[in-house]
Amino acid sequence: MMSLRMMLSTVVTIPLLTPTPIMAQDQFQGVVTYILSAGSQEVEVKYMAKGDKVRQEMTMPGMPGPVYILIDMSTQKTQTVMESMGMYVETDIKAAIEMAGEAQVTKGELPSFRKLGTSGTFAGVDCDNYALGKDEEIEACIAPGLGWMMGGGGMMRRGPSAPDFSSFRSEFKNGLFPLQVIQVKDGKRTKLLEVKSIDRTTLDPKLFILPSGLRKMPGMGG
């Protein structure tokens, strides 16, 4: 079974790495509620987006209270906040991308993708099904008009070994947000993610600000 970490790496790293000019698009503002599944565990996540900032709220198994992640593409930082424990962990997005790049995007290669010719509708929003990856195939129903998941699109891996992102820029020029993600392995289909509701609404900027008085713990490049 693919872990939540590996699933998110496949589905989310691509938008973060793809140098699409998202600031020129009409950006989604509101709350998307989705369910992440890993084995017998399910986690409900509230994804909040406003401009170049994202907040994700969830209750993780074994944690004493809710956890939320603040993502700010303008500062290129993420902050994982555990208020019940009085602390947070800060991560540098570039450092995280470099680490993911070593595992997922090496030698100038990207996971392959192909349009399957089928579609779906979740929470009243239409999406098109794509197959992503090679060894473990992931089917993702991608919706335009909700921006790039995790606020991505403004980051880019540079250098002589950087992958060619032109095909992704061309195919997903109106955004890349998965409404459903299914793992296909050995003939078995396992749902990893599914959006339950989408609420287009104006959000309070304070939702995206780190509370004061929390202890900062060591993080990747933070």
DAVEN-V646828 format. One record per residue. RES is the residue in three letters. PHI is phi in whole degrees, 0 to 359 (none if undefined). PSI is psi in whole degrees, 0 to 359 (NA if undefined). Layout:
BEGIN
res:RES phi:PHI psi:PSI
res:RES phi:PHI psi:PSI
END
This chain:
BEGIN
res:MET phi:none psi:130
res:MET phi:291 psi:136
res:SER phi:284 psi:163
res:LEU phi:301 psi:322
res:ARG phi:298 psi:315
res:MET phi:290 psi:323
res:MET phi:297 psi:313
res:LEU phi:295 psi:326
res:SER phi:298 psi:318
res:THR phi:291 psi:313
res:VAL phi:277 psi:328
res:VAL phi:262 psi:327
res:THR phi:298 psi:323
res:ILE phi:300 psi:311
res:PRO phi:300 psi:323
res:LEU phi:295 psi:326
res:LEU phi:275 psi:340
res:THR phi:278 psi:123
res:PRO phi:278 psi:65
res:THR phi:263 psi:136
res:PRO phi:285 psi:76
res:ILE phi:292 psi:336
res:MET phi:295 psi:340
res:ALA phi:277 psi:352
res:GLN phi:266 psi:162
res:ASP phi:286 psi:111
res:GLN phi:275 psi:145
res:PHE phi:288 psi:136
res:GLN phi:232 psi:127
res:GLY phi:154 psi:201
res:VAL phi:234 psi:128
res:VAL phi:246 psi:124
res:THR phi:256 psi:126
res:TYR phi:222 psi:164
res:ILE phi:249 psi:125
res:LEU phi:262 psi:136
res:SER phi:236 psi:138
res:ALA phi:215 psi:104
res:GLY phi:66 psi:233
res:SER phi:270 psi:358
res:GLN phi:266 psi:140
res:GLU phi:230 psi:138
res:VAL phi:234 psi:126
res:GLU phi:274 psi:130
res:VAL phi:238 psi:132
res:LYS phi:256 psi:115
res:TYR phi:259 psi:116
res:MET phi:246 psi:131
res:ALA phi:231 psi:136
res:LYS phi:209 psi:110
res:GLY phi:63 psi:232
res:ASP phi:263 psi:21
res:LYS phi:240 psi:144
res:VAL phi:227 psi:142
res:ARG phi:232 psi:130
res:GLN phi:240 psi:123
res:GLU phi:249 psi:139
res:MET phi:202 psi:160
res:THR phi:247 psi:112
res:MET phi:269 psi:141
res:PRO phi:303 psi:133
res:GLY phi:88 psi:351
res:MET phi:271 psi:144
res:PRO phi:287 psi:350
res:GLY phi:195 psi:180
res:PRO phi:298 psi:153
res:VAL phi:238 psi:139
res:TYR phi:224 psi:152
res:ILE phi:242 psi:126
res:LEU phi:258 psi:126
res:ILE phi:240 psi:124
res:ASP phi:234 psi:107
res:MET phi:287 psi:339
res:SER phi:288 psi:326
res:THR phi:260 psi:351
res:GLN phi:59 psi:43
res:LYS phi:231 psi:150
res:THR phi:238 psi:146
res:GLN phi:231 psi:116
res:THR phi:268 psi:115
res:VAL phi:251 psi:127
res:MET phi:238 psi:82
res:GLU phi:298 psi:325
res:SER phi:296 psi:338
res:MET phi:256 psi:0
res:GLY phi:68 psi:31
res:MET phi:211 psi:168
res:TYR phi:211 psi:159
res:VAL phi:240 psi:127
res:GLU phi:256 psi:136
res:THR phi:233 psi:138
res:ASP phi:277 psi:124
res:ILE phi:298 psi:320
res:LYS phi:299 psi:318
res:ALA phi:296 psi:320
res:ALA phi:295 psi:320
res:ILE phi:295 psi:318
res:GLU phi:299 psi:319
res:MET phi:294 psi:315
res:ALA phi:295 psi:324
res:GLY phi:297 psi:323
res:GLU phi:296 psi:326
res:ALA phi:271 psi:325
res:GLN phi:249 psi:329
res:VAL phi:233 psi:86
res:THR phi:241 psi:153
res:LYS phi:54 psi:36
res:GLY phi:72 psi:19
res:GLU phi:253 psi:146
res:LEU phi:241 psi:153
res:PRO phi:303 psi:138
res:SER phi:288 psi:158
res:PHE phi:215 psi:152
res:ARG phi:210 psi:144
res:LYS phi:281 psi:132
res:LEU phi:271 psi:347
res:GLY phi:83 psi:8
res:THR phi:242 psi:166
res:SER phi:219 psi:173
res:GLY phi:210 psi:173
res:THR phi:222 psi:125
res:PHE phi:227 psi:130
res:ALA phi:54 psi:34
res:GLY phi:80 psi:7
res:VAL phi:245 psi:133
res:ASP phi:278 psi:149
res:CYS phi:212 psi:159
res:ASP phi:249 psi:140
res:ASN phi:275 psi:134
res:TYR phi:231 psi:149
res:ALA phi:259 psi:130
res:LEU phi:238 psi:143
res:GLY phi:95 psi:176
res:LYS phi:238 psi:290
res:ASP phi:296 psi:312
res:GLU phi:243 psi:112
res:GLU phi:281 psi:134
res:ILE phi:246 psi:129
res:GLU phi:257 psi:124
res:ALA phi:234 psi:132
res:CYS phi:267 psi:105
res:ILE phi:264 psi:128
res:ALA phi:252 psi:134
res:PRO phi:276 psi:168
res:GLY phi:84 psi:357
res:LEU phi:250 psi:12
res:GLY phi:78 psi:196
res:TRP phi:256 psi:125
res:MET phi:307 psi:137
res:MET phi:71 psi:15
res:GLY phi:73 psi:17
res:GLY phi:285 psi:182
res:GLY phi:111 psi:338
res:GLY phi:263 psi:356
res:MET phi:258 psi:153
res:MET phi:208 psi:132
res:ARG phi:282 psi:128
res:ARG phi:247 psi:166
res:GLY phi:121 psi:169
res:PRO phi:296 psi:336
res:SER phi:262 psi:9
res:ALA phi:296 psi:139
res:PRO phi:293 psi:161
res:ASP phi:272 psi:112
res:PHE phi:265 psi:6
res:SER phi:300 psi:323
res:SER phi:293 psi:322
res:PHE phi:291 psi:319
res:ARG phi:299 psi:320
res:SER phi:289 psi:316
res:GLU phi:286 psi:322
res:PHE phi:244 psi:40
res:LYS phi:295 psi:340
res:ASN phi:258 psi:17
res:GLY phi:113 psi:161
res:LEU phi:218 psi:100
res:PHE phi:226 psi:114
res:PRO phi:284 psi:129
res:LEU phi:266 psi:337
res:GLN phi:211 psi:141
res:VAL phi:230 psi:129
res:ILE phi:233 psi:133
res:GLN phi:270 psi:134
res:VAL phi:242 psi:114
res:LYS phi:213 psi:126
res:ASP phi:53 psi:40
res:GLY phi:79 psi:359
res:LYS phi:258 psi:135
res:ARG phi:252 psi:123
res:THR phi:235 psi:122
res:LYS phi:284 psi:128
res:LEU phi:253 psi:330
res:LEU phi:210 psi:142
res:GLU phi:207 psi:131
res:VAL phi:283 psi:134
res:LYS phi:257 psi:324
res:SER phi:207 psi:152
res:ILE phi:227 psi:121
res:ASP phi:238 psi:107
res:ARG phi:278 psi:109
res:THR phi:208 psi:160
res:THR phi:280 psi:130
res:LEU phi:252 psi:148
res:ASP phi:289 psi:126
res:PRO phi:303 psi:336
res:LYS phi:295 psi:338
res:LEU phi:298 psi:338
res:PHE phi:254 psi:13
res:ILE phi:251 psi:134
res:LEU phi:293 psi:128
res:PRO phi:297 psi:153
res:SER phi:278 psi:161
res:GLY phi:85 psi:6
res:LEU phi:267 psi:149
res:ARG phi:274 psi:129
res:LYS phi:274 psi:126
res:MET phi:257 psi:157
res:PRO phi:300 psi:138
res:GLY phi:218 psi:178
res:MET phi:290 psi:105
res:GLY phi:71 psi:7
res:GLY phi:271 psi:NA
END
